[in-house]
Amino acid sequence: MKSRILVAIFGIPLLFYILYSGGLLLLLFANVIIGVSLHEYYNMMENGGRAPYRKLGILAGLAIPNALYLNHMGILERDAVFLILAALFMGTTVERIFKNRVRDSSLDIGGTILGVIYISLLFSHIILISGLPNGNLWILAAQIMVWVCDSMAYFVGLATGRKFFKEGLCPISPKKSKEGSLGGVVFTIVALIIMKFTLLASVDVSLGKLIVVAVGVAIVAQIGDLVESLFKREFEVKDSSNILGEHGGMLDRFDSMIFVIPTLYYILKYVIL
């Protein structure tokens, strides 16, 4: 409990400041989240008997947000992201060929690349959002929506049990209820409407589009949590790590945001803006 309180007291204000500030501070933040989360993911893979290319995977994962930032600065083409992924795939396969490492090649190489796509490629969209009008405000709003959705899904589920739906939300996470999930969506909508008059007061967006954003964020936030649960079940671990004490690992804390960030980017780009 003490570690949870300390993380909240110091971590939340720092996180708000970073997300609001953007720029190089946001890039550094993205690198830390991606680097640590990839380290945790590859640890889980190894716990499950896999042999990922940890160093190459983390290097490729860290290269992606920096490439996108340099693209935003007009220094690098966005095609560099495809180059990074292609180089990772070709490099790992060539290594297997010349060392004649046939056994589990697809699992080890595939798992390495999956980690980069899952964590780095998705979360690196945070750099793309920061380049949009009011991008940093939307990133901060997204984090608040994720917290609201997660918290209210828990409390609504706790309060209602399974009075309306006998089956749980998903076998991957049997304790989650459909009632809680719907409660998370509803309160996420309410939270974003409130933010329209506070944090997002300067943003010109209709109520209908706000609801689209809130529903999209609430749905994929819960999917992101379930995806990490899927991997933890496969690799038979409770938490991705204990780097944040009782909060678990970095991946445990940002599993929802990993899915929310790219979803928000494409909603903003093709629906809102």
BAKEKE-577514 format. One record per residue (C-alpha): residue in three letters; x, y, z. Coordinates in Angstrom, 3 decimals, always signed. Layout:
+--------+----------+----------+----------+
: residu :       c1 :       c2 :       c3 :
+--------+----------+----------+----------+
:    ALA :        X :        Y :        Z :
...
+--------+----------+----------+----------+
This chain:
+--------+----------+----------+----------+
: residu :       c1 :       c2 :       c3 :
+--------+----------+----------+----------+
:    MET :   +0.000 :   +0.000 :   +0.000 :
:    LYS :   +2.848 :   +2.394 :   +0.858 :
:    SER :   +4.490 :   +1.928 :   -2.535 :
:    ARG :   +1.147 :   +2.531 :   -4.273 :
:    ILE :   +0.713 :   +5.826 :   -2.433 :
:    LEU :   +4.271 :   +6.974 :   -3.152 :
:    VAL :   +3.961 :   +6.147 :   -6.857 :
:    ALA :   +0.676 :   +8.068 :   -7.011 :
:    ILE :   +1.975 :  +11.125 :   -5.108 :
:    PHE :   +5.106 :  +11.565 :   -7.196 :
:    GLY :   +4.222 :   +9.754 :  -10.400 :
:    ILE :   +0.873 :  +11.309 :  -11.321 :
:    PRO :   +1.943 :  +14.996 :  -11.196 :
:    LEU :   +5.154 :  +14.137 :  -13.084 :
:    LEU :   +3.193 :  +12.216 :  -15.713 :
:    PHE :   +0.739 :  +15.098 :  -16.159 :
:    TYR :   +3.610 :  +17.561 :  -16.589 :
:    ILE :   +5.361 :  +15.385 :  -19.189 :
:    LEU :   +2.224 :  +14.703 :  -21.229 :
:    TYR :   +1.234 :  +18.378 :  -21.161 :
:    SER :   +4.722 :  +19.660 :  -22.014 :
:    GLY :   +5.398 :  +17.449 :  -25.028 :
:    GLY :   +8.553 :  +17.983 :  -27.091 :
:    LEU :  +11.801 :  +16.324 :  -26.089 :
:    LEU :  +10.413 :  +15.522 :  -22.642 :
:    LEU :   +7.609 :  +13.494 :  -24.224 :
:    LEU :  +10.127 :  +11.765 :  -26.500 :
:    LEU :  +12.244 :  +10.820 :  -23.479 :
:    PHE :   +9.113 :   +9.548 :  -21.734 :
:    ALA :   +8.187 :   +7.417 :  -24.771 :
:    ASN :  +11.699 :   +5.955 :  -24.853 :
:    VAL :  +11.552 :   +5.020 :  -21.167 :
:    ILE :   +8.094 :   +3.417 :  -21.413 :
:    ILE :   +8.990 :   +1.494 :  -24.576 :
:    GLY :  +12.438 :   +0.416 :  -23.419 :
:    VAL :  +11.340 :   -0.808 :  -19.991 :
:    SER :   +8.147 :   -2.425 :  -21.312 :
:    LEU :  +10.065 :   -4.302 :  -24.018 :
:    HIS :  +12.555 :   -5.490 :  -21.404 :
:    GLU :   +9.644 :   -6.791 :  -19.329 :
:    TYR :   +7.963 :   -8.400 :  -22.332 :
:    TYR :  +11.129 :  -10.257 :  -23.321 :
:    ASN :  +11.559 :  -11.354 :  -19.706 :
:    MET :   +8.071 :  -12.845 :  -19.868 :
:    MET :   +8.947 :  -14.586 :  -23.128 :
:    GLU :  +12.036 :  -16.118 :  -21.547 :
:    ASN :   +9.939 :  -17.212 :  -18.570 :
:    GLY :   +7.758 :  -19.050 :  -21.106 :
:    GLY :  +10.735 :  -20.860 :  -22.591 :
:    ARG :  +11.310 :  -18.565 :  -25.576 :
:    ALA :  +14.621 :  -16.997 :  -26.616 :
:    PRO :  +13.888 :  -13.517 :  -27.987 :
:    TYR :  +16.529 :  -11.258 :  -29.476 :
:    ARG :  +16.339 :   -8.926 :  -26.508 :
:    LYS :  +19.043 :   -6.403 :  -27.424 :
:    LEU :  +18.039 :   -6.136 :  -31.074 :
:    GLY :  +14.365 :   -5.905 :  -30.158 :
:    ILE :  +14.887 :   -3.135 :  -27.623 :
:    LEU :  +17.214 :   -1.272 :  -30.013 :
:    ALA :  +14.633 :   -1.456 :  -32.807 :
:    GLY :  +11.862 :   -0.514 :  -30.394 :
:    LEU :  +13.719 :   +2.585 :  -29.232 :
:    ALA :  +14.578 :   +3.566 :  -32.801 :
:    ILE :  +10.916 :   +3.896 :  -33.836 :
:    PRO :   +9.791 :   +6.837 :  -31.618 :
:    ASN :  +13.042 :   +8.657 :  -32.342 :
:    ALA :  +12.577 :   +8.133 :  -36.083 :
:    LEU :   +9.049 :   +9.543 :  -35.852 :
:    TYR :  +10.286 :  +12.528 :  -33.862 :
:    LEU :  +13.011 :  +13.224 :  -36.437 :
:    ASN :  +10.363 :  +12.913 :  -39.138 :
:    HIS :   +8.259 :  +15.513 :  -37.315 :
:    MET :  +11.325 :  +17.764 :  -37.264 :
:    GLY :  +11.722 :  +17.318 :  -41.030 :
:    ILE :  +15.009 :  +15.438 :  -40.707 :
:    LEU :  +13.970 :  +11.882 :  -41.540 :
:    GLU :  +11.371 :  +10.245 :  -43.776 :
:    ARG :   +8.603 :   +8.259 :  -42.092 :
:    ASP :   +9.634 :   +5.267 :  -44.218 :
:    ALA :  +12.450 :   +4.823 :  -41.682 :
:    VAL :   +9.987 :   +2.945 :  -39.465 :
:    PHE :   +9.570 :   +0.268 :  -42.141 :
:    LEU :  +13.339 :   +0.147 :  -42.532 :
:    ILE :  +13.727 :   -0.524 :  -38.807 :
:    LEU :  +11.227 :   -3.390 :  -38.842 :
:    ALA :  +12.656 :   -4.866 :  -42.057 :
:    ALA :  +16.214 :   -4.688 :  -40.685 :
:    LEU :  +15.128 :   -6.412 :  -37.467 :
:    PHE :  +13.458 :   -9.244 :  -39.365 :
:    MET :  +16.271 :   -9.726 :  -41.869 :
:    GLY :  +18.987 :   -9.455 :  -39.220 :
:    THR :  +17.460 :  -12.069 :  -36.943 :
:    THR :  +16.690 :  -14.499 :  -39.767 :
:    VAL :  +20.199 :  -14.199 :  -41.230 :
:    GLU :  +21.666 :  -14.921 :  -37.792 :
:    ARG :  +19.563 :  -18.102 :  -37.523 :
:    ILE :  +20.603 :  -19.224 :  -41.000 :
:    PHE :  +24.353 :  -18.889 :  -40.545 :
:    LYS :  +24.333 :  -20.342 :  -37.033 :
:    ASN :  +22.011 :  -23.141 :  -38.162 :
:    ARG :  +19.582 :  -22.408 :  -35.310 :
:    VAL :  +16.504 :  -24.086 :  -36.732 :
:    ARG :  +14.550 :  -25.022 :  -33.610 :
:    ASP :  +11.838 :  -22.506 :  -32.594 :
:    SER :  +13.072 :  -19.970 :  -35.163 :
:    SER :   +9.604 :  -18.658 :  -36.008 :
:    LEU :   +8.660 :  -18.432 :  -32.316 :
:    ASP :  +11.808 :  -16.586 :  -31.227 :
:    ILE :  +12.004 :  -14.246 :  -34.223 :
:    GLY :   +8.245 :  -13.746 :  -34.334 :
:    GLY :   +8.074 :  -13.057 :  -30.609 :
:    THR :  +10.860 :  -10.507 :  -30.864 :
:    ILE :   +9.153 :   -8.627 :  -33.685 :
:    LEU :   +5.738 :   -8.945 :  -32.033 :
:    GLY :   +7.119 :   -7.170 :  -28.974 :
:    VAL :   +8.361 :   -4.283 :  -31.114 :
:    ILE :   +5.065 :   -3.958 :  -32.988 :
:    TYR :   +2.895 :   -4.402 :  -29.890 :
:    ILE :   +4.762 :   -2.025 :  -27.612 :
:    SER :   +6.890 :   +0.325 :  -29.697 :
:    LEU :   +4.973 :   +0.753 :  -32.944 :
:    LEU :   +1.667 :   +1.267 :  -31.151 :
:    PHE :   +2.873 :   +3.486 :  -28.311 :
:    SER :   +5.089 :   +5.572 :  -30.635 :
:    HIS :   +1.886 :   +7.069 :  -32.032 :
:    ILE :   +2.146 :   +9.363 :  -29.010 :
:    ILE :   +4.776 :  +11.281 :  -31.001 :
:    LEU :   +2.339 :  +11.578 :  -33.914 :
:    ILE :   -0.462 :  +12.839 :  -31.655 :
:    SER :   +1.812 :  +15.509 :  -30.182 :
:    GLY :   +2.229 :  +16.905 :  -33.700 :
:    LEU :   -1.537 :  +17.420 :  -34.120 :
:    PRO :   -3.399 :  +20.600 :  -33.055 :
:    ASN :   -3.863 :  +20.482 :  -29.261 :
:    GLY :   -2.129 :  +17.108 :  -29.389 :
:    ASN :   -0.646 :  +17.262 :  -25.910 :
:    LEU :   -4.034 :  +18.152 :  -24.406 :
:    TRP :   -5.561 :  +15.110 :  -26.108 :
:    ILE :   -2.767 :  +12.867 :  -24.802 :
:    LEU :   -3.392 :  +14.092 :  -21.266 :
:    ALA :   -7.140 :  +13.631 :  -21.741 :
:    ALA :   -6.517 :  +10.084 :  -22.986 :
:    GLN :   -4.575 :   +9.190 :  -19.855 :
:    ILE :   -7.341 :  +10.576 :  -17.651 :
:    MET :   -9.968 :   +8.633 :  -19.625 :
:    VAL :   -7.979 :   +5.423 :  -19.212 :
:    TRP :   -7.783 :   +5.924 :  -15.449 :
:    VAL :  -11.503 :   +6.723 :  -15.241 :
:    CYS :  -12.453 :   +3.719 :  -17.366 :
:    ASP :  -10.257 :   +1.330 :  -15.399 :
:    SER :  -11.370 :   +2.616 :  -11.993 :
:    MET :  -15.074 :   +2.856 :  -12.740 :
:    ALA :  -15.169 :   -0.524 :  -14.482 :
:    TYR :  -13.792 :   -1.971 :  -11.257 :
:    PHE :  -16.175 :   -0.113 :   -8.940 :
:    VAL :  -19.281 :   -0.626 :  -11.080 :
:    GLY :  -18.425 :   -4.310 :  -11.419 :
:    LEU :  -17.912 :   -4.540 :   -7.670 :
:    ALA :  -21.215 :   -2.798 :   -6.942 :
:    THR :  -23.401 :   -4.652 :   -9.435 :
:    GLY :  -21.755 :   -8.052 :   -9.558 :
:    ARG :  -23.337 :  -10.005 :  -12.415 :
:    LYS :  -26.954 :   -9.010 :  -11.939 :
:    PHE :  -27.645 :   -8.405 :  -15.625 :
:    PHE :  -25.176 :  -10.665 :  -17.443 :
:    LYS :  -24.418 :  -14.130 :  -16.107 :
:    GLU :  -21.282 :  -14.533 :  -18.186 :
:    GLY :  -18.162 :  -12.508 :  -17.453 :
:    LEU :  -16.580 :  -10.114 :  -19.916 :
:    CYS :  -13.909 :  -12.486 :  -21.195 :
:    PRO :  -12.460 :  -15.893 :  -20.181 :
:    ILE :   -8.960 :  -14.394 :  -20.326 :
:    SER :   -9.847 :  -12.249 :  -17.304 :
:    PRO :  -12.701 :  -14.073 :  -15.538 :
:    LYS :  -13.088 :  -11.518 :  -12.729 :
:    LYS :  -14.116 :   -8.765 :  -15.148 :
:    SER :  -17.848 :   -8.340 :  -15.713 :
:    LYS :  -19.845 :   -6.946 :  -18.621 :
:    GLU :  -21.583 :   -4.624 :  -16.171 :
:    GLY :  -18.228 :   -3.210 :  -15.124 :
:    SER :  -17.135 :   -2.844 :  -18.734 :
:    LEU :  -20.261 :   -0.892 :  -19.664 :
:    GLY :  -19.866 :   +1.229 :  -16.545 :
:    GLY :  -16.329 :   +2.071 :  -17.625 :
:    VAL :  -17.601 :   +3.214 :  -21.031 :
:    VAL :  -20.361 :   +5.372 :  -19.544 :
:    PHE :  -18.114 :   +7.104 :  -17.029 :
:    THR :  -15.430 :   +7.648 :  -19.678 :
:    ILE :  -18.013 :   +9.537 :  -21.745 :
:    VAL :  -18.962 :  +11.613 :  -18.689 :
:    ALA :  -15.292 :  +12.329 :  -17.925 :
:    LEU :  -14.570 :  +13.552 :  -21.456 :
:    ILE :  -17.654 :  +15.778 :  -21.470 :
:    ILE :  -16.428 :  +17.346 :  -18.216 :
:    MET :  -12.972 :  +17.808 :  -19.745 :
:    LYS :  -14.587 :  +19.618 :  -22.700 :
:    PHE :  -15.316 :  +22.469 :  -20.285 :
:    THR :  -11.990 :  +22.273 :  -18.458 :
:    LEU :   -8.873 :  +20.727 :  -19.980 :
:    LEU :  -10.201 :  +20.802 :  -23.556 :
:    ALA :  -12.069 :  +24.122 :  -23.301 :
:    SER :   -9.975 :  +25.597 :  -26.120 :
:    VAL :  -10.691 :  +22.658 :  -28.447 :
:    ASP :  -13.540 :  +23.067 :  -30.936 :
:    VAL :  -15.273 :  +19.688 :  -31.107 :
:    SER :  -18.928 :  +18.668 :  -31.116 :
:    LEU :  -20.622 :  +16.536 :  -28.480 :
:    GLY :  -21.180 :  +13.742 :  -30.972 :
:    LYS :  -17.505 :  +13.555 :  -31.853 :
:    LEU :  -16.568 :  +13.663 :  -28.167 :
:    ILE :  -18.734 :  +10.608 :  -27.581 :
:    VAL :  -17.010 :   +8.820 :  -30.478 :
:    VAL :  -13.625 :   +9.547 :  -28.888 :
:    ALA :  -14.736 :   +8.457 :  -25.412 :
:    VAL :  -16.379 :   +5.222 :  -26.567 :
:    GLY :  -13.406 :   +4.352 :  -28.771 :
:    VAL :  -10.937 :   +5.008 :  -25.962 :
:    ALA :  -12.978 :   +3.088 :  -23.369 :
:    ILE :  -13.323 :   +0.020 :  -25.598 :
:    VAL :   -9.692 :   -0.237 :  -26.685 :
:    ALA :   -8.427 :   +0.571 :  -23.165 :
:    GLN :  -10.149 :   -2.574 :  -21.925 :
:    ILE :   -8.922 :   -4.554 :  -24.920 :
:    GLY :   -5.365 :   -3.407 :  -24.205 :
:    ASP :   -5.647 :   -4.696 :  -20.649 :
:    LEU :   -6.968 :   -8.040 :  -21.901 :
:    VAL :   -4.180 :   -8.355 :  -24.473 :
:    GLU :   -1.521 :   -8.058 :  -21.799 :
:    SER :   -3.456 :  -10.576 :  -19.680 :
:    LEU :   -3.364 :  -12.920 :  -22.682 :
:    PHE :   +0.419 :  -12.739 :  -22.857 :
:    LYS :   +0.855 :  -13.055 :  -19.085 :
:    ARG :   -1.289 :  -16.170 :  -19.112 :
:    GLU :   +0.707 :  -17.642 :  -21.974 :
:    PHE :   +4.020 :  -16.995 :  -20.218 :
:    GLU :   +2.587 :  -17.859 :  -16.767 :
:    VAL :   +3.448 :  -14.656 :  -14.908 :
:    LYS :   +1.330 :  -12.543 :  -12.569 :
:    ASP :   +2.893 :   -9.158 :  -13.353 :
:    SER :   +5.263 :   -7.998 :  -16.087 :
:    SER :   +7.732 :   -7.027 :  -13.318 :
:    ASN :   +7.819 :   -5.421 :   -9.866 :
:    ILE :   +9.593 :   -2.218 :  -10.904 :
:    LEU :   +6.662 :   -0.154 :   -9.587 :
:    GLY :   +6.183 :   -2.204 :   -6.436 :
:    GLU :   +2.552 :   -3.142 :   -5.831 :
:    HIS :   +1.631 :   -1.470 :   -9.134 :
:    GLY :   +3.541 :   -4.207 :  -10.966 :
:    GLY :   +5.584 :   -3.402 :  -14.040 :
:    MET :   +5.661 :   -0.615 :  -16.593 :
:    LEU :   +3.771 :   -2.761 :  -19.085 :
:    ASP :   +1.113 :   -3.425 :  -16.449 :
:    ARG :   +0.594 :   +0.325 :  -16.025 :
:    PHE :   +0.580 :   +1.268 :  -19.700 :
:    ASP :   -1.061 :   -1.782 :  -21.316 :
:    SER :   -4.250 :   +0.181 :  -21.962 :
:    MET :   -2.474 :   +3.291 :  -23.240 :
:    ILE :   -0.545 :   +1.154 :  -25.737 :
:    PHE :   -3.859 :   +0.486 :  -27.496 :
:    VAL :   -5.497 :   +3.826 :  -26.741 :
:    ILE :   -2.752 :   +6.029 :  -28.209 :
:    PRO :   -2.885 :   +4.753 :  -31.828 :
:    THR :   -6.689 :   +4.558 :  -31.694 :
:    LEU :   -6.906 :   +8.157 :  -30.509 :
:    TYR :   -4.470 :   +9.292 :  -33.206 :
:    TYR :   -6.556 :   +7.867 :  -36.049 :
:    ILE :   -9.847 :   +9.113 :  -34.567 :
:    LEU :   -8.384 :  +12.584 :  -34.225 :
:    LYS :   -6.878 :  +12.559 :  -37.703 :
:    TYR :   -9.833 :  +11.135 :  -39.629 :
:    VAL :  -12.874 :  +12.069 :  -37.496 :
:    ILE :  -12.126 :  +15.066 :  -35.299 :
:    LEU :   -9.696 :  +17.226 :  -37.288 :
+--------+----------+----------+----------+
